[in-house]
Amino acid sequence: MATVSKHSEVAAPVEEVFAWHERPGAIQRLLPPWEPVRVEQSAPSLEPGNRAVLRTSVPGPLVSRWVAEHTGYDPPREFRDVQVSGPFADFEHRHGFEETAPDRTLISDEISYRLPLDTR
């Protein structure tokens, strides 16, 4: 699988940053408005077993339903989700939170994925 990692530092305590991600509507707030993705159903919490459902356009006129399930939850350090069904052959996402100072948090997103038809 291929992996993409992104990191951002936020001027807020780690507990506050993690709590922001737990509040209702976080997934809508995180999706860029120019992306062709619509939230069909938000997960009720970040705890394992909860699912979110998205509608996304894949290249061309096709529309894909994307179901993601939370699989790991360790507040305020991380939560994880995997694709149950959707546009990827495989998709795993780790959301990490690390205190770098009392009022600063490093957010790390690590996404491992495999595209459709990728036989690796």
ZADO-291994 format. One line per 10 residues: number of its first residue (from 0); their letters; for each residue x negated, y, z negated of N, C-alpha, C. Coordinates in pm, whole numbers, plus 32768, in hexadecimal, padded with zeros to 4 digits. Atoms other than C-alpha are relative to their C-alpha. Layout:
NUM = A = X/Y/Z/X/Y/Z/X/Y/Z ~ ...
REM end
This chain:
0 = MATVSKHSEV = 7FAB/7F89/8000/8000/8000/8000/7FA7/807C/8000 ~ 8044/7F7F/8000/7F95/8167/803D/8028/804A/7F80 ~ 7FE3/7FB4/807A/7F85/8257/7F16/7FE5/8094/8019 ~ 800D/7F6F/7FFB/7FB9/83CF/7F01/800A/8032/7F71 ~ 7FFF/7FC7/8086/7F68/8494/7DC4/8002/8098/8009 ~ 7FFB/7F6E/800B/7FBF/85FC/7D6E/8000/8025/7F6D ~ 800B/7FD2/808A/7F75/86C0/7C31/8023/8094/7FF9 ~ 7FDD/7F74/8018/8001/8806/7BA9/7FF2/801B/7F6B ~ 8005/7FDA/808E/7FBD/88BD/7A65/806C/8067/7FE5 ~ 7F8F/7FAB/8026/80DF/8966/79B4/7FE1/8040/7F7A
10 = AAPVEEVFAW = 8018/7FB7/807E/80CB/8A6E/78A1/8073/7FE8/7FA0 ~ 7F99/8026/8061/81AB/89B6/77AB/7FD2/7F81/7FB8 ~ 8025/8079/8049/8185/88A8/769F/8035/7F82/8044 ~ 7FDD/807C/7FBD/8193/873F/7718/808D/7FD0/7FDD ~ 7F79/802D/8027/82D1/86F1/7650/806C/804F/804A ~ 7FA0/7FAA/7FBA/8385/8818/76F2/8007/7FDD/8096 ~ 8005/8022/7F72/8313/87B8/7851/8046/7F7A/8019 ~ 7FBE/8082/7FF1/837F/864E/7824/8096/800F/7FED ~ 7F71/7FEB/801B/84CE/86BE/7793/8045/8042/8077 ~ 7FC8/7FBF/7F89/8508/879B/78C6/8023/7F96/8068
20 = HERPGAIQRL = 7FE8/806C/7F9F/84ED/8661/799E/8073/7FA5/7FD3 ~ 7F93/8054/8033/85E8/85AE/78BE/808A/8042/800A ~ 7F80/7FBA/7FFD/86F6/86BA/78D9/804F/7FE3/807F ~ 7FAC/8016/7F89/881E/8687/79C5/7FDD/8064/806E ~ 801B/7FAA/7F8D/87DD/8710/7B21/7F6E/800D/8025 ~ 808F/7FF2/7FE4/8661/86E9/7B18/7FDF/7FD2/808D ~ 8021/8032/7F79/865A/861D/7C58/8028/8066/806B ~ 7FD7/7F99/7FA0/871E/872D/7D0F/7FA0/8076/7FFE ~ 805C/7F8F/800C/8633/8839/7C8B/7F77/7FE1/803D ~ 8084/8026/7FCD/8500/8776/7CFF/7FFD/7FEC/8098
30 = LPPWEPVRVE = 7FFC/8017/7F6F/8573/8736/7E65/7FF3/8084/804C ~ 800C/7F85/7FB0/84FC/883F/7F5D/807F/8017/8051 ~ 7F82/7FE5/7FBA/862A/88EC/7FF8/7FF9/7FE8/8097 ~ 800D/8015/7F70/85A0/88C0/8159/7FFC/7F6C/8025 ~ 8002/8090/7FE3/858D/8744/8139/808D/7FCD/8018 ~ 7F7B/8036/7FE3/86B0/8681/81CE/8026/7F90/7F9E ~ 7FDF/8061/8068/86F9/85D1/8082/8072/8037/7FAC ~ 7F8E/7FD8/8053/883E/85DC/7FBE/800F/7F9B/7F8F ~ 7FEC/8058/8072/8878/854F/7E62/8091/7FD0/8002 ~ 7F7B/803D/8002/899E/8461/7E6F/8028/7FDE/7F71
40 = QSAPSLEPGN = 7FE8/8023/808C/897A/83EF/7D05/7F7F/8012/7FB2 ~ 8074/7FF0/8057/8889/845D/7BF5/7FFB/7F8F/7F9C ~ 800E/8063/806B/87FE/8364/7AFC/802C/8041/7F7D ~ 7FD5/7FC4/807E/88A1/839B/79A7/7F8D/801B/7F9F ~ 8077/7FE6/8052/8747/8388/7904/7F87/7FC8/8049 ~ 807C/8032/7FC4/85DC/8337/7953/7FDC/7F75/7FCC ~ 801E/8082/803B/85EB/81F3/788D/8010/7F8F/8065 ~ 7FFC/8070/7FA0/85B1/80A7/7942/808E/7FCB/8018 ~ 7F7F/8036/7FD7/86D8/801D/7A02/805E/8068/803A ~ 7FAB/7F96/7FCA/8775/816E/7A55/7FD6/801E/8090
50 = RAVLRTSVPG = 8019/7FEC/7F71/8796/81BE/7BC6/8031/8087/8032 ~ 7FD7/7F89/7FB6/87A8/82EE/7CA7/8016/7FD4/8090 ~ 7FE4/801F/7F75/883A/82E3/7E06/7FF6/8081/8051 ~ 8016/7F8E/7FA9/87C9/83D0/7F18/802C/7FDC/808E ~ 7FE7/800E/7F6F/8834/8402/8083/7F93/804F/8043 ~ 806D/7FBC/7FBC/8715/8457/8166/8003/7FE1/8094 ~ 800C/8015/7F70/86E5/8482/82DB/7F73/7FD0/801D ~ 8082/802F/7FD2/85CC/83B5/836A/7FEC/803B/808B ~ 8014/7FC3/7F7C/852C/8426/84B1/806D/7FD7/8063 ~ 7F93/8018/7FA3/863B/8449/85B5/8085/8015/7FB9
60 = PLVSRWVAEH = 7F7B/7FE7/8038/87B0/8447/856E/802A/7F9D/7F94 ~ 7FDB/8065/8062/87A8/8322/847B/8008/803B/7F74 ~ 7FF3/7FD8/808C/881B/8353/8315/7FE9/7F84/7FAC ~ 8021/8071/8055/8795/8275/8204/802C/801B/7F71 ~ 7FDE/7FF9/808F/8818/8232/80A8/7F87/7FCC/7FB4 ~ 8077/8021/804B/86FC/8229/7FAE/8027/7FEC/7F6E ~ 7FE0/801F/808B/872C/817E/7E5C/7F7C/7FED/7FB6 ~ 8078/8008/8052/861D/81B3/7D56/8028/7FDA/7F73 ~ 7FE3/802D/8089/8615/8106/7C04/7F89/8020/7FA6 ~ 8068/7FE5/8062/8554/8178/7AD2/7FD1/7F7C/7FC4
70 = TGYDPPREFR = 8038/807E/8031/8468/8066/7A5D/7FA3/8011/7F89 ~ 8059/7FE7/8071/8388/8108/7959/8024/8083/7FBE ~ 7FD7/7F88/804A/83C8/8208/7847/7FAE/8006/7F81 ~ 8056/7FEF/8076/82C7/8282/7749/7FF4/8096/7FE2 ~ 8001/7F70/8019/8325/83E3/76D8/7F99/8027/7F96 ~ 7FFD/7FA1/7F90/827D/84D7/76EC/7F8F/7FE7/8063 ~ 8074/801E/7FAB/8168/8424/77AF/8021/7FE2/8091 ~ 7FE2/8023/7F76/8212/8393/78E2/808A/7FC1/800E ~ 7F91/8056/7FD8/8339/82FD/7995/7FE2/7FD1/808D ~ 801C/803E/7F7E/833B/8220/7AC9/8082/7FDA/8044
80 = DVQVSGPFAD = 7F8E/8031/7FB4/842A/81C6/7BDE/7FD0/7FB7/807C ~ 801D/804A/7F86/8431/80D9/7D05/807A/8008/805B ~ 7F92/8006/7FA0/8500/80CB/7E40/803D/7F74/7FF9 ~ 7FB7/807D/7FFC/860A/7FBB/7E2B/8028/7FE4/8091 ~ 7FE2/8008/7F72/867D/7FFF/7F8E/7FED/808B/803B ~ 8014/7F7E/7FC1/8632/8110/8089/7FA2/7FFB/8075 ~ 804B/7FF4/7F83/8550/818B/819D/7F74/7FC2/7FFF ~ 8087/8037/8007/8405/80F6/8120/8005/7F68/7FF2 ~ 800B/8090/8018/8391/7F8C/8123/7FE8/7FEA/7F6A ~ 8018/7FFF/8092/8312/7FCE/7FBD/7FE9/8091/7FD7
90 = FEHRHGFEET = 8011/7F78/8033/8311/8107/7EE5/7FFF/7FFC/7F68 ~ 800C/7FF5/8092/8298/813E/7D7E/7FD0/808D/7FDF ~ 8022/7F76/8024/827F/8291/7CD0/7FE7/8007/7F6A ~ 8022/7FEA/808C/81CB/82DB/7B88/7FFA/8097/7FE9 ~ 7FFF/7F74/8028/8212/842D/7AE6/7FB6/8007/7F7B ~ 8050/7FF9/807B/8101/8477/79E5/7FFB/808E/7FC8 ~ 8004/7F80/8047/80EE/858E/78E1/7F91/7FF9/7F98 ~ 8072/8001/805C/7FAF/85E5/7825/7FEB/808B/7FC6 ~ 801B/7F80/8042/7F76/86F7/7726/7F6E/8024/8018 ~ 8088/7FD2/7FEA/7E44/87BF/778E/7FD9/806C/7F9B
100 = APDRTLISDE = 800F/7F9E/806D/7E72/88C7/767C/8089/8003/7FBB ~ 7F7E/8001/8044/7F88/8905/757D/8074/8039/8052 ~ 7F95/7FC2/7FAF/8048/89D6/767C/7FED/7FE7/8095 ~ 8018/801F/7F72/7FD6/8931/77C3/8010/7F6A/8017 ~ 7FE8/808C/7FDC/803B/87EF/7871/7FD4/7FE7/808F ~ 8025/802D/7F7B/7FA3/873B/7999/8069/7F99/802A ~ 7F9F/805D/7FC7/80B1/8694/7A6C/7FBA/7FB7/8072 ~ 803E/8052/7F98/8032/8575/7B43/806A/7FA8/803F ~ 7FA5/8057/7FB6/8102/84CE/7C4F/7FAB/7FA5/8056 ~ 8046/8063/7FAF/807C/838E/7CE5/8069/7FAB/8046
110 = ISYRLPLDTR = 7F9F/804B/7FB0/8143/82F1/7DFF/7FB4/7F98/8052 ~ 8035/806D/7FAF/80EB/819E/7E91/8071/7FD4/805C ~ 7F95/8021/7FA1/81A7/8141/7FCC/7FCB/7FAC/8072 ~ 801D/804B/7F85/81B2/8062/80FA/8070/8023/8061 ~ 7F9E/7FD9/7F9B/825F/80D4/8238/8042/7F85/803D ~ 7FBF/8070/7FBD/835C/7FFA/82EF/7FA6/7FCA/8070 ~ 804D/8047/7F98/82BB/7EFF/83DD/7F6B/7FF7/7FE1 ~ 808B/800C/8029/816E/7F1D/8322/7FF0/7F73/7FC5 ~ 800F/808B/802C/80FE/7DB4/82F9/7F8C/7FEA/7FA0 ~ 806F/8010/8060/7FDB/7DF9/820F/8030/7FD6/7F7A
REM end
